[in-house]
Amino acid sequence: MDLKTGDLLWPALTQNAPGFGRLEEDCRCEVAIIGGGITGALMAVALAEEGIETVVVDRRKPGMGSTAACTALVLYEIDQPLVQLEQDVGTAHARRAYRATRRALDDLAEVIARYEIDCGLKRRGSLYLAKKDKDVDWFAEEIEARRQIGIEVELILRDELEERFGLRRPGAIHSPAAWEVDPYRLTLGLLENAAELGVRVFQETDAEPEDLSEHKQVLRASKGARIVCDRVVIATGYETPEEFRPVGKYCKLHSTYVLASEPLEEGIEPWADSMVIWETGDPYLYARRAGKRVIVGGADEPFSDAKKRDTLIEKKIGVLMEQFSTLCPGIRIIPERVWAGTFATTEDGLPYIGTLRQWPGCRFALGYGGNGLTFSMLAAQIISDDILGRDNIESELFQFDRDGLQTRGGHHERVKS
């Protein structure tokens, strides 16, 4: 799939990106990871730390799929607000999912610190902006629901929002827990550390399934080389439904559009504290700082084909510029780089992590939704535990057959009417 088009920021900011060789002969390993983006990289480190013999293959250079187009607003917040998610999947399920993503946010930062990866990690905090006046009406309920599970948030109304942050919206939910990061440098740094731990990483190497039976997995790679392994981890992101068609029923593909501004003049601050910001509505606007630049994205629409997506870039960038001007009046940004990318959503806003009955030897790590980096951290933990035969109480929250989870007893309860 043609995942993205345009002039990407992160690879342009990276000098001396490490290279990895191509797979040219048969190899044997315990686990083969297909996909060398952020999901595959986190998975590789998690498995390497456990001493599991692992191979990573990517048809591109690592990090050059969707990861390179990611804007990397690293949030615990799921696209579905907690109060809505409680209605959709049940109160217990929803609250456990929010606790899991909140913890994963800190776990991701801990991994970056442990390996001393230079990827621009900064703690920022987030502002979830009300797009319309009526959105503020349910913000109080949302804040109370989050506080009940130990998540720190506060309500900011219109006047305070403009005074403190210089943003014009009816109100916002402020959370101190959010990060920003360069996802491309993070991915390369993780893979470099994984390689030092013994993981074999191969770039520009296709790996097509040849035999995905329960007890033996065989992948046919470029030039006829085979990978024989005990388990396969599918970390191919939005391309996954092309190879594994049943996955298509679990997600919907969308196009999103992004601009990165020219560096702002010294002293100009579009909004205080460089908060990560996003808003209610569908599609919603989202923005962050990247050094002296501003990154603005949104204007999403259902994906039909890459050609149509690409013809809309100029128009969509105009829409983003107009939306940003109403959010930050008086701040003029000039686009330096613009691009379009593909992403996927799920009905409940949660990722899919686990197995499908058709491929019992495969583990799918599909961080679909608005906070893929956080979901990727969860996938690395859940799947590595599964491969090692350890229980992970969060795995059931994101499994493929979770539709009836709230009615099966234990931690769960029936969906509210």
Number of C-alpha atoms within 10 A of each C-alpha: 11 12 18 25 18 16 16 20 23 19 17 10 10 12 8 5 13 11 13 17 13 19 23 14 12 13 12 15 16 16 23 30 27 24 30 30 30 31 30 31 29 26 31 33 26 23 24 21 12 12 12 20 18 26 25 27 27 25 20 16 22 29 27 21 27 21 27 24 28 23 26 22 27 26 25 27 22 23 18 18 18 21 20 15 22 19 14 20 24 22 22 17 24 26 19 17 21 21 17 17 20 20 15 22 22 16 16 19 16 12 16 16 12 9 11 12 18 13 18 15 17 13 17 21 19 27 25 20 30 24 21 14 11 10 17 23 12 11 22 13 13 18 21 16 18 18 13 10 12 11 17 14 18 16 18 20 16 17 15 16 22 19 11 12 18 18 23 20 21 20 26 27 21 21 22 15 20 22 23 23 20 24 26 28 24 23 24 23 21 26 29 19 18 25 19 12 19 17 23 20 26 23 20 16 24 21 24 15 16 14 15 19 15 14 11 13 23 21 22 18 22 17 12 14 16 21 24 21 22 19 24 26 25 22 27 25 26 24 20 18 16 12 12 13 9 12 17 15 9 15 21 16 18 18 23 22 29 28 31 25 21 15 15 17 9 7 7 10 16 23 20 12 13 21 23 26 22 22 20 19 12 11 12 14 21 23 23 24 23 19 11 15 20 21 22 25 26 23 21 21 15 14 17 11 12 17 10 11 23 18 11 12 21 12 11 22 22 13 16 19 18 11 16 21 15 13 20 17 13 10 14 14 19 14 18 13 16 21 21 27 25 27 26 23 19 18 12 18 20 26 29 26 26 23 19 16 9 12 16 16 21 23 23 25 30 26 30 25 23 24 23 26 27 27 30 27 27 29 30 23 20 25 24 24 17 15 16 11 9 11 10 13 9 16 18 16 22 22 18 17 13 13 12 12 21 21 14 10 9 9 11 18 16 17 18 10 6
